[in-house]
Amino acid sequence: MNVNSGYERLAALNKAHVWHPFTQMKDYNGSDPLIVEKGEGVKLYDVNGRAYYDGFSSVWLNVHGHNVPELNRAIEEQLGRVAHSTLLGMANVPAIELAAELARIAPPGLTKVFYSDSGATGVEIAIKMAFQYWHNRGARKKRTFVTMNQAYHGDTIGAVSVGAIPLYHEVFRPMLFPARVIPYPYAYRHEGGAAGAMEETLERLRDLLETKADEIAALIVEPIVQGAAGMIVMPPGCLREIAAICKRHDVLLIADEVATGFGRTGRMFACDLEGVSPDLMVVGKGLTGGYLPVAATLATDEVYDAFYADYEEQKTFFHGHSFTGNPLGCAVALASLKLMEERRVVESVGSKAGFVDRKLHALAETRHVGEIRQQGLMVGIELVRDQATKEPYDWAERIGVRVCARARELGMLTRPLGNVVVFIPPLASTEAELGEMADILVQSVRDVTEGRSG
Ligand SMILES: *Cc1c(COP(=O)(O)O)cnc(C)c1O
């Protein structure tokens, strides 16, 4: 290997000073760190010059690939004007243009855009808006949130309060506000299959709202695909029914489209798959094409109007962040949306998804593949010890970690979710690139689960 002389130094500094997210540093520090130097198209290159496919879109963000001339230019042009100015009491050009564009492409009714800088802050904003919406309208008992089993909405305290992944969230329980949890329909492990899982979810929601709707502010959901839970795909019709039940009982619907937004599921937003218009919608990740940290919480006029009053009425939404509406981020988001339209990126996802589905069919007969779940270009492969009984691998075997380590050896980066191997390629990937990535994925799963490697 052509070892960069700088590698040893960077690796030592990394070990000495960088605390990585979602990482047991004791494990990490015992391994050779991958240090990225540059990206080009759907590949990342480490400081030693080795290329890797970005098989998880740098944790579900990337849309057009890396180092895209059009996106770079949008940032450079904005940089020549102003890098940042605040949105507190004043505006800037790209933030206005982007808000109008988001309102145009969002599900009908979402006309107002509140900016922040990450999915988690976008979720905090949605939660606080929903809470204060009812407060401002005088329905002060409506203050409880409903979330779904295994939900992930980010890592700030409000977002963790509506999170339901015990491994991440349980330790913080004493500092969280309580939320009501209903099951997310997980067909693979439900004895009634897809229909049974969906019915249980809807029944639990109906039961809860029939008795407690006057205490419930909102339900928050990852529409169509529950990402961090392991790429769990809802049975068709479920989201539409959830939305209808919420509406019937005067409970706001918050759609967390941070992972699913911007074409990932085959439509611009996952809500579009079922014609659902939520009251609040959170976007992040792919909004800037995966370039810069910008998120947004979209709201309906009805939500906005509950805050719109004479100052003395004290209905103002007192929330904001230093970098809210950052012009560089908004400029690159606009450029990304323009490219998506010019290149018909969303329209291309369906056929690319079909291609990936056919490639991954090679895994269906593999002994330790329990289920391959896919919606658009979001794929999760659930590995099991025994296909017939669905017996899971023990977490201590770290089967997902080992498969992803093998994929890295073979030239593709991804990260597992427990025993689920994730494949979320950049939407711009060509069929040739998707084919090579899928081949690596298939080989990694086989090599590790059939004991040939890892
Ligand atoms: C990633 C994610 C978040 C959190 O976004 P950050 O930008 O990491 O704070 C929230 N919700 C969902 C569904 C996500 O996938």
The ligand as a Gaussian input file, in Angstrom:
#p B3LYP/6-31G(d) Opt

LIG

0 1
 C      -30.577000      11.227000      11.236000
 C      -31.985000      11.384000      11.715000
 C      -32.325000      12.397000      12.632000
 C      -31.294000      13.278000      13.277000
 O      -30.667000      14.109000      12.377000
 P      -29.254000      14.784000      12.795000
 O      -28.958000      15.704000      11.672000
 O      -28.286000      13.656000      12.926000
 O      -29.489000      15.475000      14.087000
 C      -33.648000      12.548000      12.963000
 N      -34.586000      11.742000      12.460000
 C      -34.314000      10.760000      11.584000
 C      -35.410000       9.936000      11.031000
 C      -32.990000      10.541000      11.195000
 O      -32.702000       9.526000      10.371000

